[in-house]
């Protein structure tokens, strides 16, 4: 039964498989593209074009067909490597190919109808693989120079090398071996250890010696396993960095130094060492240390960073009476630990640092006197009568006679004490006030005294005496502030603080009270609280804003009383705590005030209108001016700072000669320097003398002299041209004026003639007068500046006297015409 069931299952399975196979045969089609494997040798020598394969399609077609290819190497970079014969399907290579650039080409194949240009079958693709050849040697691509320490351990990796071969990976062409070809110098020996991934390490056998070789060069080679085998070499340079391979050694076997006793001093001795390591490196810098002799810590060793010397200094003085010599043992080592090559040195302890003996001699000097203690406390009540002994010191000196020591005061800021030079006894000379500024807040007054011996050189010992002053009730309470502010818009109370420089129990808290006997004061103020360090001053009724004086009595705990007056400012503080400034008084005009004001303005306008109507018919004539006058300057004539005005007419000294110019120098009001003078030229004519008075006549003598003494009102017809320059500066006027006069000999003749006329007139005898010298001579200019100009008889200059004279002539002419003045 079981066998029958199994047979049925097998038959059924066979039937199903048979049907599936028939279905596959129905859908399966015959292969139409026939492809062949295409391989191309790298760097093929040709000749080109070279057939590398043939493509064809076995599908029967009614129409003619054409083969096509596209893709990498055809119409994509690198272009032009492959082509196909459209009729036969032969694929050609046209150039050599470098596999390291292009190892595989992916190319598309297609067939189209020549008539319809349509594809007759589906497109397929194939690859062209470039077969590798061993055309590239392995090369070193890592850094070939490095620094290595002299103390590098044996077997340590010194530098890492990286090698690369660009031929096909995992092939003999890219597999290589790295080795050492040679090295210089030969010792220490270098080894090379190759690891995976193209890496190799240079290692050391033995130890470096910087003194023998400061640089090692190793030639390494990398050779591949291809056919033919290719290789390359490189030079690896190792720079040796010096380390501490030498111990420092002292130059001398022993050193000596001297130092005065009881002093500290730097650089009493310098200790020199030698070190063969490179200077200014940690292996060269020395570190000095004490091995013996400095147990008390009196000395210190330092290293000079430039010279590498050891500097011995005294940091705690030594007493000659206790120790006269000190013996030190000093050792030296480097900042960097010493390196010892294990392969060259036998097993054992490392070498010991070098050492040297140093002897320090302590020189005896004059020690200063000393007191029993550095400071003493003395207690004294303040305000005690002078003459009290405060302190008598005890002094010792191991080098000098104590009886010959001299005592002095070094500090006594208030000059309250004196000292006995022989015994050092301190005595008060004034009362000592605890509240003095020379006493600190703890009530201590500081005095510094000194003891000077008779040694060579003299030495001084010092001591501080602290005088603790006990307080007494010698100060009455007082107000901390003489005035306080009461903000009447918010409160009716103000606190009045008090103070007392005395200490407790001679100071606060205080008792406050109003001065008794003043009834008005009692009615206006009261105290609440009246006990404490400040009292509360309360106004019993509303007070006007003003300043008030309140007399207070303040008592301390011992009923010491003080009477003081505090000024209370009652004011409006607003929102703050200080008085607001009072607003200035202001006023405003009402209707009654504005009416008269407008009426006055109306009357003023009416007067101005009437004045304008009266002046409308009058012609206003302007003074003629010239365009070349320049800037006209207004001059202030009402000065009061000058001298008195001259009201007399000037007397002109005239000589009847040719036309002359009389020059007069007018001095200015400046007493220190003469300012330049403007010039006014007066021209006179001797031939035509016009008389302004009919009773006056002119006479011409043989010597051309004219007597003007008896005819003083006679004047020559004269014209003048003025060149006046006026300037107004600081309320003052400057005038420059000069008048041309006759020459020196004509003036002499004129003076002689006048003297002759005066002699014929009876005059009272002249009496001598005394004139006082007031320290300043005449400020008038000298007569030496007078000059004569002979202008002849030509009067044509009157036609053009300048624009200023024309303006003046026009004004005068207008005035004469209006007033009908007859000349």
C-alpha positions in Angstrom: 0.0 0.0 0.0 2.8 2.4 0.9 4.7 1.5 -2.2 1.7 2.2 -4.4 1.2 5.6 -2.8 4.8 6.4 -3.4 4.6 5.4 -7.0 1.6 7.7 -7.6 3.4 10.7 -6.1 6.4 10.1 -8.4 4.2 9.8 -11.4 2.4 13.0 -10.5 5.6 14.9 -10.0 6.9 13.7 -13.4 3.7 14.9 -15.1 4.0 18.4 -13.6 7.7 18.7 -14.6 6.9 17.5 -18.1 4.3 20.3 -18.6 6.6 23.0 -17.1 9.3 22.0 -19.6 6.9 22.2 -22.5 5.9 25.7 -21.5 9.6 26.8 -21.3 10.2 25.5 -24.7 7.3 27.5 -26.0 8.6 30.9 -24.6 12.3 30.4 -25.1 13.9 32.0 -28.2 17.2 31.3 -29.9 20.2 33.4 -29.0 20.9 36.0 -31.7 24.0 37.9 -30.5 27.3 35.9 -30.6 29.8 37.5 -28.2 33.5 36.7 -27.8 35.9 37.5 -24.9 37.9 40.7 -25.6 41.3 41.3 -23.9 43.8 44.0 -24.8 47.4 44.0 -23.8 48.6 47.2 -21.9 50.9 49.4 -23.9 50.4 47.2 -27.1 52.9 48.2 -29.8 50.5 47.6 -32.7 50.5 48.0 -35.6 47.3 50.0 -35.5 44.4 49.8 -36.3 44.5 46.3 -34.9 41.5 43.9 -35.0 40.7 42.7 -31.5 37.3 41.0 -32.0 34.3 40.4 -34.4 30.6 40.9 -33.6 27.7 39.4 -35.6 24.0 38.6 -35.3 22.6 35.3 -36.5 19.1 36.6 -36.8 17.8 36.4 -40.4 16.8 39.8 -41.6 15.1 40.8 -44.8 16.8 44.2 -44.9 20.5 45.1 -44.9 22.0 45.7 -41.4 24.7 48.0 -40.0 26.8 47.5 -36.8 27.4 50.2 -34.3 29.3 50.7 -31.0 29.3 53.5 -28.4 30.5 54.3 -25.0 33.9 54.6 -23.2 36.8 54.6 -25.7 34.4 55.4 -28.6 32.5 58.6 -28.1 33.5 59.0 -24.5 36.9 59.7 -23.0 39.3 58.4 -24.0 37.8 59.0 -27.4 39.1 57.3 -30.6 40.4 54.1 -29.0 37.9 51.7 -30.6 35.9 51.5 -33.9 33.8 48.8 -35.6 33.3 48.0 -39.3 29.6 48.6 -39.9 29.2 45.8 -42.4 31.4 43.0 -41.0 31.3 43.8 -37.2 35.1 43.7 -36.8 36.2 45.8 -33.7 39.5 47.6 -34.1 41.9 49.2 -31.6 43.7 52.4 -32.8 46.2 53.2 -30.0 48.0 51.8 -27.0 46.3 51.9 -23.6 47.9 52.5 -20.1 46.2 50.2 -17.7 47.1 52.4 -14.7 44.7 55.0 -16.3 42.1 52.8 -17.9 41.9 49.2 -16.8 38.4 48.4 -18.2 36.2 49.8 -21.1 32.4 49.4 -21.1 31.2 49.4 -24.8 27.6 49.2 -26.2 26.8 47.2 -29.4 23.8 47.7 -31.6 22.5 46.8 -35.1 20.2 49.0 -37.2 18.5 48.7 -40.6 20.3 50.6 -43.3 17.0 51.7 -44.8 14.9 52.5 -41.8 17.7 53.3 -39.5 15.8 51.5 -36.8 17.3 48.9 -34.4 16.5 45.4 -35.5 17.4 43.8 -32.1 17.9 44.8 -28.5 21.2 46.6 -27.5 23.8 44.6 -25.6 27.2 45.7 -24.0 30.6 44.1 -23.3 33.8 45.0 -21.5 37.3 45.3 -22.9 39.8 44.4 -20.2 43.4 45.7 -20.4 45.9 43.1 -19.4 48.6 44.4 -16.9 52.3 44.4 -17.6 55.0 45.2 -15.1 55.8 48.7 -16.3 55.9 50.5 -12.9 58.5 50.0 -10.1 57.5 50.4 -6.4 58.4 53.8 -5.1 58.8 55.4 -1.6 56.1 57.9 -0.8 56.7 58.7 2.9 59.0 61.3 4.5 62.6 60.2 4.3 64.1 62.6 6.9 63.5 62.4 10.7 65.0 63.4 14.1 65.8 60.7 16.5 67.0 61.0 20.2 70.4 59.9 21.1 68.9 57.9 24.0 66.7 55.8 21.7 66.3 52.3 23.0 67.6 49.3 21.0 64.9 47.8 18.7 62.8 51.0 18.8 61.1 52.0 15.5 62.9 55.1 14.4 61.1 56.1 11.2 58.3 54.6 9.2 58.6 54.0 5.4 55.7 53.7 3.0 56.1 52.0 -0.5 53.5 52.0 -3.3 53.3 50.1 -6.7 50.5 51.2 -9.0 50.5 48.0 -11.1 47.6 45.5 -10.8 47.0 44.8 -7.2 47.5 41.3 -5.7 49.7 40.4 -8.7 53.4 39.7 -8.9 53.8 43.1 -10.6 52.6 45.0 -7.4 54.2 42.7 -4.8 57.6 44.0 -3.6 60.4 43.5 -1.0 62.1 46.4 0.9 65.7 46.1 2.1 68.7 48.1 3.2 71.4 48.6 0.6 74.0 50.5 2.7 74.4 53.0 5.5 76.9 55.7 6.5 78.5 55.5 9.1 78.4 51.8 9.6 77.8 52.0 13.4 75.4 51.7 15.0 73.8 49.1 12.7 70.3 49.9 11.2 67.8 47.1 10.5 64.6 47.2 8.4 61.4 45.4 9.4 58.7 45.1 6.7 55.1 44.9 7.7 51.9 44.5 5.6 50.2 47.3 3.6 53.5 48.5 2.0 54.9 49.7 5.3 58.4 49.2 6.8 60.2 50.4 9.9 63.9 51.3 10.4 65.1 50.0 13.8 68.3 50.4 15.8 70.8 47.8 17.0 72.9 49.2 19.7 73.0 52.9 20.8 73.5 56.2 19.1 76.6 58.3 20.1 76.1 62.0 19.3 79.8 62.6 19.8 80.7 60.1 17.0 77.9 60.7 14.5 75.4 63.5 14.4 73.7 62.1 11.3 73.1 58.7 9.7 72.2 58.1 6.1 70.6 54.7 5.0 70.0 53.7 1.4 66.9 51.5 1.1 65.5 49.6 -1.9 62.1 48.3 -2.9 62.0 45.5 -5.7 58.8 44.0 -7.1 58.2 40.4 -8.2 57.1 41.0 -11.8 58.7 40.0 -15.0 61.0 41.8 -15.6 61.5 42.8 -12.0 61.6 46.6 -11.3 63.0 48.4 -8.3 63.7 51.9 -6.8 66.0 53.2 -4.0 65.8 56.1 -1.6 68.1 57.8 1.0 66.8 57.9 4.5 68.5 60.6 6.7 68.4 60.3 10.5 69.4 63.5 12.5 70.6 62.6 16.0 69.4 64.9 18.8 71.9 65.2 21.6 70.7 64.0 25.0 72.3 63.8 28.4 75.0 61.3 27.9 77.7 63.1 30.0 77.8 64.1 33.6 78.9 67.7 34.5 82.2 67.9 36.3 83.6 70.7 38.6 86.6 72.6 37.2 88.2 73.0 40.7 88.7 70.4 43.4 87.7 72.9 46.2 86.4 76.4 46.6 86.7 79.1 49.3 84.5 82.1 50.2 84.2 84.8 52.9 81.1 86.4 54.3 80.6 88.9 57.2 78.7 87.6 60.1 75.0 88.1 60.7 74.2 89.3 57.2 72.5 87.9 54.2 74.2 88.3 50.9 73.7 87.0 47.3 76.5 85.7 45.1 79.3 85.2 47.5 80.8 82.4 45.3 80.5 81.1 41.8 81.2 77.4 41.1 82.0 76.4 37.5 81.5 73.0 35.8 82.2 71.4 32.4 79.7 69.4 30.4 80.3 67.8 27.0 76.6 67.8 26.0 75.2 70.4 23.7 75.0 73.8 25.4 71.6 75.3 26.3 69.9 71.9 26.3 68.4 70.1 29.3 71.3 67.6 29.1 73.7 70.5 29.6 72.0 72.7 32.2 73.4 72.0 35.7 71.5 71.6 38.9 73.5 72.2 42.1 72.6 70.7 45.5 74.0 70.4 49.0 75.3 67.1 50.1 76.6 68.2 53.5 77.0 71.3 55.7 73.8 73.2 55.1 71.6 71.5 57.6 70.6 74.8 59.2 69.6 76.3 55.8 71.9 79.3 55.9 72.9 79.0 52.3 71.2 78.7 48.9 72.5 77.4 45.5 71.2 78.7 42.1 72.2 78.2 38.5 73.2 81.0 36.2 71.2 80.3 33.0 73.8 81.7 30.7 77.2 80.5 32.1 75.8 77.4 33.8 77.7 78.3 37.0 76.5 77.6 40.5 75.8 80.7 42.6 76.2 80.4 46.4 74.2 82.9 48.5 73.7 83.5 52.2 70.0 83.6 53.2 70.4 83.5 57.0 73.3 85.2 58.7 75.8 83.3 60.9 77.2 84.5 64.2 81.0 84.7 64.3 81.0 84.0 68.1 79.3 80.7 67.3 80.8 79.6 64.0 83.9 81.0 62.3 84.1 78.4 59.4 81.4 76.5 57.5 82.3 73.4 55.4 79.9 72.6 52.6 79.9 69.6 50.1 78.2 70.5 46.9 77.0 68.1 44.1 75.9 68.7 40.5 73.7 66.9 38.0 71.8 67.8 34.9 68.1 68.7 34.5 67.7 65.7 32.2 68.5 62.2 33.6 71.7 60.6 32.5 71.4 58.1 29.6 73.6 54.9 29.8 73.6 52.5 26.9 72.8 49.0 28.2 74.5 47.2 25.4 77.8 49.0 25.9 77.9 49.2 29.8 78.1 46.2 32.1 75.3 45.6 34.6 75.7 47.8 37.7 74.7 51.1 39.4 74.9 54.2 37.2 77.8 56.6 37.7 77.5 59.0 40.7 77.3 62.8 40.3 80.5 64.9 40.8 81.0 66.7 44.1 83.3 69.5 45.5 84.2 70.9 48.9 83.4 74.6 49.7 84.8 76.4 52.7 83.0 79.6 53.9 84.8 81.8 56.3 82.7 83.9 58.6 84.3 87.3 59.2 83.8 89.0 62.6 82.1 92.4 62.4 80.8 94.9 64.9 77.5 93.6 66.1 74.8 96.1 67.0 73.4 96.5 70.5 70.3 94.5 71.3 67.3 94.9 73.6 65.8 92.2 75.7 62.8 92.3 73.4 61.9 93.8 70.1 58.9 95.7 71.6 57.6 96.6 75.1 54.1 97.6 76.3 53.7 100.6 78.7 50.4 101.7 80.2 49.7 105.3 81.0 46.6 107.5 81.6 46.0 110.4 79.2 46.4 114.0 80.3 48.7 113.2 83.2 51.2 115.9 84.1 54.6 115.8 82.2 57.7 114.4 83.9 56.6 110.8 84.4 59.1 108.0 83.5 57.5 105.7 81.0 60.2 103.1 80.4 63.9 102.3 81.1 65.4 99.7 78.7 68.1 97.1 79.2 70.7 96.8 76.4 73.4 94.2 75.7 76.3 94.2 73.2 78.8 91.3 72.8 81.4 93.6 71.0 81.2 96.9 72.9 81.1 98.4 76.4 77.4 98.7 77.4 78.2 101.8 79.5 79.3 103.7 76.4 76.1 103.0 74.4 74.2 106.1 73.3 70.4 106.1 73.3 68.3 108.1 70.9 64.7 108.7 69.9 64.0 107.4 66.4 60.2 108.0 66.3 58.2 110.3 68.5 55.6 111.8 66.1 53.8 114.0 68.7 57.1 115.1 70.5 55.6 114.0 73.8 58.7 112.3 75.4 62.4 112.7 75.8 65.1 110.1 76.3 68.2 110.0 78.5 71.2 109.5 76.2 73.1 107.4 78.8 70.4 105.3 80.4 67.7 105.3 77.8 65.1 106.4 80.3 61.9 107.7 78.5 60.2 110.6 80.2 57.0 112.5 79.2 57.5 116.2 78.3 53.8 117.0 77.5 50.4 115.8 78.4 49.4 112.8 76.2 46.0 113.0 74.6 44.3 109.8 73.8 42.1 111.5 71.2 45.1 112.8 69.3 45.6 111.9 65.6 49.0 110.4 66.5 47.3 107.7 68.6 45.8 104.7 66.7 42.2 103.6 67.1 43.2 101.2 69.9 44.6 104.0 72.0 48.3 103.1 71.4 51.0 105.6 70.9 54.2 104.2 69.2 57.7 105.2 70.2 60.9 103.8 68.5 64.2 104.1 70.3 67.7 103.2 69.3 71.0 102.2 71.0 74.2 103.2 69.2 77.5 101.5 70.1 81.1 102.9 69.8 82.4 100.2 67.3 83.8 100.6 63.8 81.5 101.3 62.1 79.0 102.2 64.8 75.9 99.9 64.8 72.4 100.7 66.0 69.9 98.4 67.7 66.2 99.4 67.8 63.3 98.8 70.0 59.6 99.7 69.9 57.7 101.1 72.9 53.9 100.9 72.8 52.3 103.3 75.2 48.7 102.2 75.9 46.8 105.4 76.9 43.9 105.0 79.3 40.9 107.2 78.7 39.4 109.9 80.9 36.3 112.0 80.5 38.1 115.0 79.0 35.7 115.7 76.1 32.1 116.9 76.2 29.5 115.6 73.9 28.9 117.5 70.7 26.7 117.5 67.6 27.7 115.3 64.8 26.0 117.8 62.4 25.4 121.4 63.0 22.3 121.5 60.8 19.6 119.0 59.9 16.7 119.0 57.4 13.1 118.4 58.3 10.9 117.6 55.3 7.7 119.3 56.5 5.6 118.0 53.6 6.0 114.4 55.0 7.2 114.4 58.7 7.4 116.6 61.7 10.4 114.9 63.3 14.2 114.9 62.6 17.0 112.9 64.3 19.9 114.8 65.7 23.1 112.6 66.1 25.7 113.3 68.8 29.3 112.2 69.3 32.0 112.1 71.9 35.7 111.1 71.2 36.1 109.6 74.6 35.8 105.8 75.0 33.2 103.9 77.0 32.0 104.7 79.7 32.9 108.3 79.1 30.8 108.7 75.9 27.3 107.7 74.7 24.6 106.8 74.9 23.6 110.4 75.5 20.8 112.3 77.2 19.2 115.1 75.1 17.2 118.0 76.6 16.1 121.4 75.4 17.6 124.5 76.9 15.5 125.4 79.9 14.1 128.9 80.3 13.1 129.4 76.7 9.3 129.1 76.8 8.8 129.7 73.0 11.3 126.9 72.4 9.4 124.5 74.6 6.1 125.3 72.9 7.5 124.7 69.5 9.7 121.6 70.0 10.0 118.5 72.0 12.5 115.6 72.2 11.4 112.0 71.4 13.5 109.9 72.0 15.7 111.9 74.4 18.2 109.1 75.1 20.6 107.3 72.8 23.3 108.2 70.3 20.8 110.5 68.6 17.8 112.4 69.8 14.5 112.9 68.0 13.5 116.6 67.5 9.7 116.9 67.1 7.8 120.0 66.1 4.7 120.3 68.2 2.8 122.4 65.6 3.0 123.1 61.9 5.9 125.4 61.2 6.4 127.8 58.3 9.1 126.9 55.8 12.2 128.6 57.4 15.4 128.0 59.3 15.1 127.5 63.1 17.8 127.5 65.8 17.3 125.0 68.6 19.4 125.0 71.7 20.2 121.5 73.0 21.9 120.2 76.2 23.7 116.8 75.6 25.0 114.7 78.6 27.2 111.6 78.4 27.1 108.7 80.8 29.2 110.6 83.4 26.9 113.7 83.1 29.5 115.7 81.3 27.4 118.3 79.6 27.7 120.1 76.4 25.4 123.0 75.1 25.0 123.3 71.3 22.7 124.9 68.8 21.4 122.9 65.9 20.1 124.6 62.8 16.8 123.0 61.6 15.9 123.7 58.0 12.1 123.2 57.6 11.4 122.8 53.9 9.5 121.0 51.2 11.4 117.9 50.0 9.0 116.6 47.5 9.6 112.9 47.0 13.3 113.2 48.0 15.3 113.8 51.1 16.7 117.3 50.3 15.0 120.6 50.0 13.5 121.6 46.7 14.6 124.9 45.3 12.1 127.7 45.7 10.4 128.9 42.5 11.1 132.5 41.5 8.2 135.0 41.9 6.2 135.6 38.8 3.5 138.1 37.7 0.9 138.3 34.9 -0.9 141.1 33.3 -4.6 141.3 33.4 -7.0 143.2 31.2 -6.3 146.4 33.2 -2.6 146.2 32.5 -2.8 145.2 28.8 -5.1 148.2 27.9 -2.6 151.0 28.8 0.2 149.0 27.1 -1.7 148.8 23.8 -2.6 152.5 24.1 1.0 153.5 24.5 2.0 151.5 21.4 -0.7 153.1 19.4 0.4 156.6 20.4 4.0 155.7 19.4 3.0 154.6 16.0 0.9 157.8 15.5 4.0 160.0 16.3 6.1 158.1 13.9 3.5 158.6 11.2 3.3 162.4 11.8 7.1 162.6 11.6 7.2 160.8 8.3 4.6 163.2 6.9 6.6 166.3 7.8 9.8 164.9 6.4 8.3 163.7 3.1 8.6 167.1 1.3 12.3 167.6 2.2 14.9 166.5 -0.1 17.7 164.4 1.4 21.0 164.9 -0.4 23.7 162.3 -0.1 27.3 163.3 0.2 29.2 162.6 -3.0 31.6 159.8 -2.8 34.2 158.3 -5.1 34.2 154.7 -6.0 37.9 154.5 -5.3 37.5 155.7 -1.7 37.7 152.2 -0.3 36.1 151.2 2.9 34.8 154.3 4.8 35.4 154.0 8.6 33.2 155.7 11.2 35.4 157.4 13.8 34.4 158.0 17.4 35.0 161.7 18.3 33.6 161.8 21.8 36.6 160.2 23.5 37.3 161.3 27.1 40.6 159.5 27.5 42.8 162.0 25.7 44.1 165.4 26.6 42.1 168.7 26.7 40.9 170.0 23.4 42.9 172.8 21.8 40.7 175.8 21.1 43.3 178.3 19.9 44.0 178.8 16.3 47.3 177.5 15.1 50.0 180.1 14.3 51.6 179.3 11.0 55.1 180.5 10.4 55.1 181.8 6.8 58.0 183.0 4.8 57.2 185.0 1.6 59.3 182.9 -0.7 58.3 180.6 -3.4 55.5 178.1 -2.8 56.6 176.0 0.3 55.1 173.3 2.4 55.0 173.6 6.2 55.2 170.3 8.0 54.1 169.9 11.6 54.5 166.7 13.5 51.6 166.0 15.8 52.2 163.5 18.5 49.8 160.8 19.4 48.3 160.0 22.8 50.4 156.8 23.3 53.2 157.6 25.8 55.4 154.7 24.8 55.8 154.9 21.0 54.9 157.5 18.4 52.4 156.4 15.8 52.8 157.3 12.2 51.4 160.7 11.4 49.1 161.5 8.5 50.2 164.5 6.5 48.4 167.6 5.7 50.2 169.9 3.3 49.6 173.6 3.3 50.6 175.4 0.2 51.4 179.1 0.3 52.0 181.6 -2.5 54.4 184.5 -1.8 53.5 186.4 -4.9 49.8 186.8 -4.5 48.9 187.4 -0.8 45.2 187.9 -0.3 44.1 189.9 2.7 41.0 188.9 4.6 41.0 192.2 6.4 41.0 195.5 4.5 43.2 197.1 7.2 46.0 194.6 6.6 48.6 195.1 3.9 51.4 193.1 2.6 54.9 194.4 2.2 57.7 192.8 0.3 61.3 193.8 1.3 64.6 193.5 -0.6 65.4 190.3 1.4 62.0 189.0 0.6 60.9 189.3 4.3 57.4 190.0 5.4 56.6 191.3 8.9 53.7 189.5 10.4 54.2 190.5 14.0 52.1 193.7 13.8 49.8 192.1 11.2 49.0 188.8 13.0 45.5 188.5 11.5 46.9 188.6 8.0 47.2 185.3 6.3 48.2 184.1 2.9 45.7 182.7 0.5 46.4 179.1 1.1 45.1 175.8 0.0 46.0 172.4 1.2 45.7 168.9 0.1 45.1 166.5 2.9 45.8 162.9 2.9 44.2 161.7 6.2 44.1 158.2 7.3 41.7 157.5 10.1 41.3 154.2 11.9 39.1 153.3 14.8 40.3 150.6 17.1 39.3 150.0 20.7 37.4 153.3 21.1 40.5 155.3 20.1 41.4 157.3 17.0 44.7 157.5 15.3 45.7 160.5 13.3 48.7 160.9 11.1 49.4 164.4 10.1 52.4 166.2 8.8 52.8 169.8 7.6 55.6 170.8 5.2 57.5 173.8 6.4 60.3 175.8 5.0 63.8 174.8 5.0 66.3 175.4 7.9 67.9 178.7 6.7 64.5 180.3 6.0 63.3 179.4 9.5 66.4 180.9 11.0 65.9 184.1 9.1 62.2 184.2 10.2 63.2 183.7 13.9 65.8 186.4 13.7 63.2 188.9 12.3 60.7 188.0 15.0 63.3 188.5 17.7 64.1 192.0 16.3 60.4 193.0 16.4 60.0 191.7 20.0 62.9 193.8 21.2 61.2 197.0 20.1 58.1 196.3 22.2 58.2 197.3 25.8 57.6 194.2 28.0 58.1 193.6 31.6 61.4 191.9 32.5 61.3 188.2 32.5 61.8 186.7 35.9 63.5 183.3 36.3 61.1 180.4 37.1 61.8 176.9 38.6 60.5 174.0 36.6 60.3 170.6 38.2 61.5 167.6 36.2 58.7 165.0 36.3 60.7 162.1 34.8 59.6 162.3 31.2 60.7 164.5 28.4 58.7 166.0 25.6 57.0 163.5 23.3 56.9 166.0 20.3 59.0 165.1 17.4 62.3 166.8 16.7 62.6 169.9 14.5 65.2 168.1 12.4 62.3 166.5 10.5 61.2 169.9 9.1 61.9 170.2 5.4 61.4 172.6 2.6 59.9 171.9 -0.7 60.1 174.5 -3.5 56.9 174.2 -5.4 57.2 177.4 -7.5 54.3 179.6 -8.4 52.2 177.0 -10.1 48.7 176.8 -8.6 47.3 174.2 -11.0 47.4 171.6 -8.1 44.2 173.3 -6.8 42.2 171.8 -9.6 42.5 168.3 -8.3 42.9 168.0 -4.5 41.4 164.4 -4.2 38.0 163.0 -3.5 38.0 163.8 0.2 38.6 167.5 -0.4 35.8 167.6 -3.0 33.4 166.0 -0.5 34.3 168.6 2.1 34.1 171.5 -0.5 30.6 170.3 -1.6 29.3 170.2 2.0 30.8 173.7 2.8 29.4 175.1 -0.4 25.9 173.8 0.3 26.0 175.2 3.8 27.2 178.6 2.6 24.5 178.7 -0.1 21.7 177.9 2.4 22.8 180.5 4.9 23.5 183.2 2.2 27.0 183.7 3.5 28.9 186.3 1.5 32.6 185.7 1.2 
